[in-house]
Amino acid sequence: MAEAKPYEWSQTDSEVAVRFPMPAAAGKDIKVKTESSHLTVSLAGKSVFKQELANKVEVDDCFWALEGADESRTLVITLCKKKDKVQWRGLTKEEEEQVPGPDVMAPDFDVMGLEHDDDDPERVEEQEQNEIKLEARYKKLLEEKGLQDESTLQTFFALFDNCIQLYRLNKLHTYLQDVLPECRKRTDKYKLKAVQAMAFVLWKQSKFKEALPLFHEMEDILGKGAALCENIAHTYNSMGNYVKAEDYFRQALKFIEQEHGLNRGNRGGVLLGLGLVRDRLGKHREALPVIKQAYDFYKERANGAPASLQAKAGISCAKLHAKLGEMEKAEVFIREAVMMYEVTCGETSPLTASAYHELGKCLWAQRKREDAQKALARAYELESMKDAWDLVTLLEIHNTLMDTHLKDTTNINRTKFQEYFKTTEFVTGRVRKNLPQDGNAAVYYKAAGELKSWGGKYSEAQELFNEAIPLFEKEKAMDCSGLIAACRDMLSFCDRNLAGQQNSPMNFDVPTNKEESLAEPYDGPVFEEVQDDDEHAAMEEVARAAFGAGTSSSSAALAAPPCEYRLAVPEDFEQALRLCAECGRTPLLADQAGFTTHLHGSGAGLCWAAVSSGSVVGFAVCGSDGIHAHVQQLLSSSIVGGRAKEELRHGLLERCAEACREKGLRGMRAEPSVAGERGGELFEALAWKASHFVYGSPATVVEEAPAAAAAPAPAASSSSSSSAAKPAAPKDLGTWAKVDVEKELVADEGVDPSIVPEKVIQKEDFGPEGQGLELPTKITKYSWDQTKANVSLYIPFDGVGSLPEGDIVCVFRPRGVLLVISHAGKRHWYKVPNLCTDIDTEASGRKLKSDHVVIKLRKAEQGREWSALDDSKERYNKDREFRLQHGDLKGASTEQLLADMYKNANDEERAGLRDAMRVNQEKRKADANPGKGA
């Protein structure tokens, strides 16, 4: 006989009610913990329920209450379903699995139950099973009822929501070719859903020009709103129309204020988009304050807790600081992001992996060798474990890690390379198993073979080189003869060591000279000149066709037009074709699809455009093989002549070189014909010196050492460093660096901008004691109360009363307090940098108890009641007053005001609001049925 359950449950379309009889001994000892998919209940200190729920719930909308009195008391927990109208087959996952599932092909099957949950993006197996079920049902309904039937459309959009997470873009695009025209005939919700679905698919396919009219169609149907304006802004941004992008981002900010209030909604995301606009225009210093606003937004919202969005914005700040050469500032942001990602996303999260990669690059740029090696080794390990792993990223990390051991050093300890064998072997196995065996795979086998050679595993290295060579020989997309020659040289090196013909010590000093030691601490590109011999005849023929020197002549050279340089986007294709025609060149990428694929593939982040008066006047096509960047075509408009043409080409090449450095590639290569008949002169004009094979910057061209002086180890990849001065900061930092967005928007409407509450939180600086505080040691538990004269803080900490007096430090500031407890080699801390109002620092103090610290804060204004410990409530009240008078709450109904209060209330206040709502509902029912109570 089945054991009786200690609860009863029932459901409606939107809620699940769970009822527990209350034991007499329970009293007020009731603990209920609701999570998105779990429920835990404890009565009188005894656990009565702790299980995974059958489906997800909206945690913020769940609540519990006591019904009845004395022995008939019942605990009623109300769970708000995440998916309305989905009928639960059981309360718990275990119960649901015991009930047979419905037939997906049955007429009354509820497809809502199979729709993808955005909170579970990683449940791939479940999504793939649902895809099979939904697609079978959709095809059956399509055949039996046609697209006009609502059940067919409902099933299709459930299939869409599931498949979009699996990135089935081509399949969905094909289906939507039929669905969209049929839905456009309708006047219900399916018209908008179809337009939105097609716009989203096209955007994901990087068909921004095709997606844009659909977003505008949605704008006509819905009217403008925050989310739609943001989507349109991102589309214009991807198309390279930065003026339109900025305009729509600003509109999105305005709607966020109207829909959500100041400093709420997705304001941080919009500010990040605005910063990206500035960044893509090459205006890094203008972009920085905008990105910093986004960072501050997420930081304030997190209220001191680790937050992944704050970390994301911090990484963006770090990248801009790095581009401006401010590496120490970049390091601070990245270290914080690493810590936050580890806490919020997990130590093995893809975001944690990317943050470690950024940290490694930043540390290596500062030549903090050992710290960089640790960060890069961790990034290498984590990236190799990712489900959606990327070979190019792995090669970038691998190459940078190799550089930390081989570059700018006086000693090479080859045993250090053995520390990376395990990761390299794991990646090699994945490349063999999961990737096409082509030139890309060969590049990794070669890199792994070089690592094995440096680590002294010559036989294993030979196997990898022998795997790489035939794959390079079959590769037709590019000339691989140099890579093949390098592999054969390394094979010979391994042969000599295995035969005992060469003594290659595992630790040796590297000869240096004074000039090299004065070089700048970052790499410049190496322009490699392809030799004109029979081996490269075929490549030379292609080069002559693609990089012909003939250009349209002009009788008079025009003055240099003012140019802005930015990364190339797919929408530049038509203008790139026009430039090819003007220059008499054959386009390397002759169709839109190939052009787009290149910009999102091997050319990502490497191709640049020069823009003047809205037109592209110069273009550089570059690509990467994962180790080096390759300049493949350099174009400049026929309207630009003489010195202006040279300046434009210089500008494009310099940005390609900078992109090469930022990606951690070993160098940049180009045939001289890329720049026309006098290409070598162009490189030399950039201050690059020519050797037999390469053009290198003047400070770091490495002269070939005599054979007798060569180090008895594998040859390191050639490299050089640029000695170019850092660009001066622009005098005008741009509008977004100087303007308060809300004040600007209010001023646009003719209202005095001084009415806008200040967003910036004034926080106290606690000096040296406030430095180096780590999130894992933050004290999060505390309580407080107040009298007319004092505010008392109670901070629990086991055994604090027995610690030495000097291990407890309390710092008081007029609007802040910091407590630091040093124990077991760690600094535990609690701080409030923005107290509600001022305190008298001289009259404030602290007392130690056996298991807690009592901090007494003397109020500067005696008798004033503090609304909260910090100033958040005060700022919220000022913000709400502004919204009531001038913002989104102006003219709001009572229901809207209550809804806003609920959204911004804490748990205790929400419970009170729910009780009030319940009382009002009961009163309305009683008023509607006056006879029933008699």
KAJO-V288024 format. One record per backbone hydrogen bond with DSSP energy under -0.5 kcal/mol. CO is the residue of the C=O (numbers start at 1). NH is the residue of the N-H. E is the energy in kcal/mol with one decimal. If there is no record, write none. Layout:
# KAJO-V288024
co=(CO/CO)
nh=(NH/NH)
e=(E/E)
This chain:
# KAJO-V288024
co=(8/10/13/14/15/16/17/18/19/20/21/23/24/26/28/29/31/32/33/33/36/37/38/39/40/41/41/42/43/46/49/51/52/56/57/58/58/59/63/65/67/69/70/73/74/74/75/75/76/76/77/77/78/79/79/80/82/83/85/91/92/93/94/95/95/96/102/103/106/109/110/111/111/112/116/117/118/120/122/123/124/125/126/127/128/129/130/131/132/133/134/135/136/137/138/139/140/141/141/146/149/150/151/152/153/154/155/156/157/158/159/160/161/162/162/163/164/167/168/169/170/171/172/173/174/174/175/175/176/178/179/180/181/182/183/188/188/189/190/191/192/193/194/195/196/197/198/199/200/201/202/203/206/207/208/209/210/211/211/212/213/214/215/216/217/218/219/225/226/227/228/229/230/231/232/233/234/235/236/236/237/240/241/242/243/244/245/246/247/248/249/250/251/252/253/254/255/256/256/257/257/261/264/266/267/268/269/270/271/272/273/274/275/276/277/278/279/280/282/283/284/285/286/287/287/288/289/290/291/292/293/294/295/296/297/298/299/299/302/307/308/309/310/311/312/313/314/315/316/317/318/319/320/321/322/325/326/327/328/329/330/331/332/333/334/335/336/337/338/339/340/341/341/346/349/350/351/352/353/354/355/356/357/358/359/360/361/362/363/364/367/368/369/370/371/372/373/374/375/376/377/378/379/380/381/382/382/383/386/387/390/391/392/393/394/395/396/397/398/399/400/401/402/402/403/410/411/412/412/413/414/415/416/417/418/420/421/422/423/424/425/426/427/428/429/430/431/436/438/439/440/441/442/443/444/445/446/447/448/449/450/451/452/453/456/457/458/459/460/461/462/463/464/465/466/467/468/469/470/471/472/478/480/481/482/483/484/485/486/487/488/489/490/491/492/493/494/495/496/496/497/502/503/506/506/508/509/513/514/515/516/520/522/524/525/526/527/528/528/531/533/534/536/537/538/539/540/541/542/543/545/558/564/566/569/570/572/573/574/575/576/577/578/579/580/580/581/582/585/588/591/592/593/594/595/596/597/598/598/601/602/603/603/607/608/609/609/610/610/611/612/615/615/617/618/619/620/620/621/621/623/627/627/628/629/630/630/631/633/635/637/639/641/641/642/643/644/645/646/647/648/649/650/651/652/653/654/655/656/657/658/659/660/661/667/669/671/672/673/674/676/678/679/680/681/682/683/683/684/687/689/693/694/695/696/697/697/701/706/706/707/711/720/731/734/734/735/735/739/740/741/742/743/744/745/746/746/747/752/753/760/761/764/766/767/768/770/774/775/777/778/783/785/788/789/790/791/792/793/793/794/794/795/797/799/800/804/805/807/807/809/811/813/814/815/816/817/818/819/820/820/821/821/823/826/826/828/829/830/832/833/834/838/838/839/840/840/845/847/850/851/852/853/853/854/854/855/855/856/856/857/857/858/860/861/869/871/872/873/874/875/876/877/878/879/880/881/882/882/883/883/883/887/889/893/894/895/896/897/898/899/900/902/906/907/908/909/910/911/912/913/914/915/916/917/918/919/920/921/922/923/924/925/927/929/929/931)
nh=(19/17/85/81/12/79/10/77/8/75/23/26/27/29/30/44/42/34/35/40/57/53/35/51/33/48/49/31/46/43/41/39/93/82/59/61/62/62/78/76/74/72/73/22/67/76/20/77/65/78/18/79/63/16/81/58/84/86/87/54/96/97/98/98/99/99/104/106/109/111/113/114/115/115/118/120/121/123/124/127/128/129/130/131/132/133/134/135/136/137/138/139/140/141/142/143/144/145/146/149/153/154/155/156/157/158/159/160/161/162/163/164/165/165/166/168/167/169/172/173/174/175/176/177/177/178/178/179/180/182/183/184/185/185/186/191/192/193/194/195/196/197/198/199/200/201/202/203/204/205/207/206/208/211/212/213/214/214/215/216/217/218/219/220/221/222/223/229/230/231/232/233/234/235/236/237/238/239/240/241/240/242/245/246/247/248/249/250/251/252/253/254/255/256/257/258/259/260/261/261/888/264/267/270/271/272/273/274/275/276/277/278/279/280/281/283/282/567/284/287/288/289/290/290/291/292/293/294/295/296/297/298/299/300/301/302/303/304/305/311/312/313/314/315/316/317/318/319/320/321/322/323/324/326/325/327/330/331/332/333/334/335/336/337/338/339/340/341/342/343/344/345/346/349/353/354/355/356/357/358/359/360/361/362/363/364/365/366/368/367/369/372/373/374/375/376/377/378/379/380/381/382/383/384/385/385/386/386/389/389/394/395/396/397/398/399/400/401/402/403/404/405/405/406/407/510/413/414/508/416/417/418/419/420/421/424/425/426/427/428/429/430/431/432/433/434/435/438/442/443/444/445/446/447/448/449/450/451/452/453/454/455/457/456/458/461/462/463/464/465/466/467/468/469/470/471/472/473/474/475/475/480/484/485/486/487/488/489/490/491/492/493/494/495/496/497/498/499/501/502/500/504/505/414/415/412/511/517/518/518/519/522/722/720/527/528/695/530/670/533/536/537/540/541/542/543/544/545/546/547/586/641/611/609/572/573/576/577/578/579/580/581/582/583/584/585/584/552/587/590/595/596/597/598/599/600/601/601/603/604/624/606/607/568/620/566/611/617/618/564/615/612/617/637/610/635/608/622/632/633/630/666/667/625/669/623/632/671/621/619/640/641/644/645/646/647/648/649/650/651/652/653/654/655/656/657/658/659/660/661/662/663/665/664/629/631/674/675/676/634/679/682/683/684/685/686/686/688/687/698/696/529/691/527/689/700/701/703/709/710/710/713/524/733/737/738/738/739/741/744/745/746/747/748/749/749/751/750/755/756/762/763/766/769/770/771/773/777/778/829/780/794/792/863/859/787/857/785/795/855/783/796/853/800/802/803/807/808/809/822/820/818/816/839/835/813/832/811/830/809/822/823/828/826/823/828/821/779/819/817/764/871/860/861/841/844/858/856/854/801/797/849/795/855/847/856/793/857/845/858/791/859/840/862/864/836/875/876/877/878/879/880/881/882/883/884/885/886/887/887/889/890/890/892/897/898/899/900/901/902/903/904/905/910/911/912/913/914/915/916/917/918/919/920/921/922/923/924/925/926/927/928/929/930/932/933/934)
e=(-3.2/-2.6/-2.9/-2.5/-2.8/-3.3/-2.0/-3.0/-1.8/-3.0/-0.6/-1.8/-0.5/-3.0/-2.1/-2.4/-2.7/-0.5/-0.5/-2.3/-2.1/-2.8/-2.9/-1.7/-2.8/-2.4/-1.6/-2.6/-1.9/-2.7/-3.2/-2.0/-2.4/-2.0/-0.9/-1.2/-0.5/-1.4/-3.2/-3.0/-2.5/-2.0/-1.4/-2.2/-2.6/-0.6/-2.8/-0.6/-2.1/-0.5/-2.6/-0.6/-1.8/-2.6/-0.6/-2.7/-0.6/-1.2/-0.7/-2.2/-2.4/-2.1/-0.8/-0.7/-0.6/-1.1/-0.5/-1.9/-1.8/-0.9/-1.2/-1.8/-0.5/-1.1/-0.6/-2.3/-0.5/-1.3/-2.3/-1.8/-2.6/-1.9/-2.4/-2.3/-1.6/-1.9/-3.1/-2.5/-1.9/-2.1/-2.7/-2.3/-1.8/-2.6/-2.7/-1.8/-2.2/-3.5/-1.3/-1.0/-1.7/-2.8/-1.9/-2.2/-2.5/-1.5/-2.3/-2.7/-2.3/-1.5/-2.9/-2.5/-0.6/-0.5/-0.7/-2.1/-0.7/-1.7/-2.3/-2.5/-2.1/-2.3/-2.7/-1.1/-0.6/-0.6/-1.4/-2.0/-2.4/-1.1/-2.4/-2.0/-0.5/-0.9/-1.6/-1.3/-0.6/-2.2/-2.1/-2.0/-2.8/-2.3/-2.4/-2.4/-2.2/-2.3/-2.6/-2.1/-2.5/-1.7/-2.9/-1.8/-1.2/-1.9/-2.2/-0.6/-0.6/-0.5/-1.9/-2.2/-2.0/-2.2/-1.8/-1.8/-1.8/-3.3/-1.9/-2.5/-2.1/-2.2/-2.5/-2.5/-2.5/-1.8/-2.6/-2.5/-2.3/-1.6/-0.7/-2.1/-1.0/-1.4/-2.1/-2.4/-2.0/-2.5/-2.3/-2.2/-2.0/-2.5/-2.0/-1.8/-2.4/-2.3/-1.9/-1.8/-3.1/-2.9/-1.0/-0.8/-0.6/-1.2/-1.0/-2.0/-2.4/-2.2/-1.9/-2.4/-2.5/-2.1/-1.7/-1.9/-2.6/-2.9/-1.3/-2.3/-2.1/-0.6/-1.3/-2.0/-1.7/-0.7/-0.6/-0.5/-2.3/-2.5/-1.6/-1.6/-2.4/-2.7/-2.2/-2.3/-2.3/-2.7/-2.2/-1.9/-1.1/-0.8/-1.6/-1.9/-2.5/-2.4/-2.3/-2.3/-1.7/-2.2/-2.5/-2.4/-1.7/-2.5/-2.5/-2.1/-1.6/-3.2/-1.6/-1.2/-2.0/-2.5/-1.5/-1.6/-2.3/-2.7/-1.7/-2.2/-2.7/-2.0/-2.4/-2.9/-2.1/-1.6/-3.1/-2.5/-1.3/-1.3/-2.1/-2.4/-2.1/-2.3/-2.0/-2.4/-2.5/-2.7/-2.3/-2.4/-2.7/-2.4/-2.2/-1.0/-2.9/-1.6/-1.6/-2.5/-2.4/-2.0/-2.3/-2.8/-2.4/-2.0/-2.4/-2.8/-2.1/-2.6/-3.0/-1.8/-0.8/-0.7/-0.7/-0.8/-0.6/-1.3/-2.1/-2.5/-2.3/-2.3/-2.7/-2.9/-2.2/-2.7/-2.3/-2.2/-1.8/-0.7/-1.1/-1.6/-2.8/-2.5/-0.5/-0.8/-1.9/-1.4/-1.1/-1.2/-1.4/-1.6/-1.2/-2.3/-2.9/-1.9/-2.5/-2.7/-1.9/-1.7/-2.7/-2.3/-2.0/-3.1/-1.5/-1.8/-2.1/-2.0/-1.4/-2.4/-2.6/-2.2/-3.1/-2.3/-2.2/-1.9/-2.3/-2.3/-2.5/-2.0/-2.4/-1.5/-1.2/-1.9/-2.3/-1.7/-1.5/-2.4/-2.7/-1.3/-1.9/-2.3/-0.7/-0.7/-2.3/-2.3/-1.4/-0.9/-0.6/-0.6/-2.5/-2.5/-2.0/-2.1/-2.3/-2.3/-2.1/-2.2/-2.2/-2.1/-2.5/-2.6/-2.4/-1.8/-2.6/-2.1/-2.5/-1.1/-0.8/-0.8/-0.7/-2.7/-0.7/-2.7/-0.5/-1.7/-0.8/-0.9/-1.6/-1.0/-0.7/-0.6/-0.5/-0.8/-2.6/-0.5/-0.9/-1.3/-1.2/-1.7/-2.4/-2.0/-1.9/-2.6/-2.6/-1.8/-2.9/-3.5/-1.0/-0.5/-3.1/-3.1/-2.4/-1.6/-2.4/-2.3/-1.9/-2.2/-2.1/-2.2/-2.4/-2.3/-0.9/-2.7/-0.5/-1.2/-0.5/-0.7/-2.2/-2.8/-2.6/-2.2/-2.0/-1.6/-0.6/-0.8/-2.4/-1.6/-0.7/-2.2/-1.2/-2.4/-2.6/-2.4/-0.5/-2.8/-1.3/-2.2/-2.1/-3.1/-0.6/-3.1/-2.7/-3.2/-1.4/-0.6/-3.2/-1.5/-3.0/-3.1/-0.6/-1.9/-2.9/-1.8/-0.6/-0.5/-3.0/-2.4/-1.4/-0.6/-1.1/-0.8/-1.5/-2.4/-2.2/-2.3/-2.7/-2.5/-2.1/-2.4/-2.6/-1.7/-2.1/-2.4/-2.1/-2.4/-2.1/-2.0/-2.5/-1.8/-1.8/-1.6/-2.8/-2.6/-2.2/-1.5/-1.6/-0.8/-1.4/-1.3/-2.0/-2.3/-2.2/-1.0/-0.6/-1.8/-1.8/-1.3/-3.4/-3.7/-3.4/-2.3/-5.1/-1.5/-0.5/-0.7/-1.3/-0.6/-1.0/-2.6/-2.4/-0.7/-1.0/-0.6/-1.3/-1.6/-0.6/-2.5/-2.4/-2.6/-2.4/-1.8/-0.8/-0.9/-1.8/-2.0/-1.6/-1.6/-0.6/-0.7/-0.5/-0.7/-1.4/-1.5/-0.5/-1.2/-2.0/-1.8/-0.6/-2.9/-2.7/-3.4/-2.6/-2.9/-3.2/-1.8/-0.6/-2.6/-1.5/-0.6/-2.7/-1.9/-1.4/-1.3/-1.9/-1.5/-0.6/-2.8/-2.8/-2.4/-1.5/-2.0/-3.0/-3.0/-2.4/-2.9/-2.2/-2.7/-0.5/-0.6/-2.8/-1.6/-2.7/-0.7/-3.4/-3.7/-3.1/-1.8/-2.3/-1.8/-1.9/-0.5/-0.9/-0.8/-0.5/-3.0/-2.9/-1.5/-2.6/-2.7/-2.8/-0.5/-2.9/-0.5/-2.8/-0.6/-2.0/-0.6/-2.4/-0.6/-3.0/-0.8/-1.6/-1.9/-2.6/-2.6/-2.9/-2.0/-2.3/-3.1/-2.3/-1.9/-2.2/-2.5/-1.9/-3.3/-1.0/-0.6/-0.8/-0.6/-1.4/-2.1/-2.3/-2.5/-2.5/-2.2/-2.3/-2.6/-2.2/-1.5/-1.1/-2.7/-2.2/-1.8/-2.4/-2.8/-2.3/-2.3/-2.6/-2.6/-2.4/-2.4/-2.6/-2.4/-2.3/-2.5/-2.4/-2.4/-2.5/-2.1/-1.5/-0.5/-1.2/-0.5/-1.0)
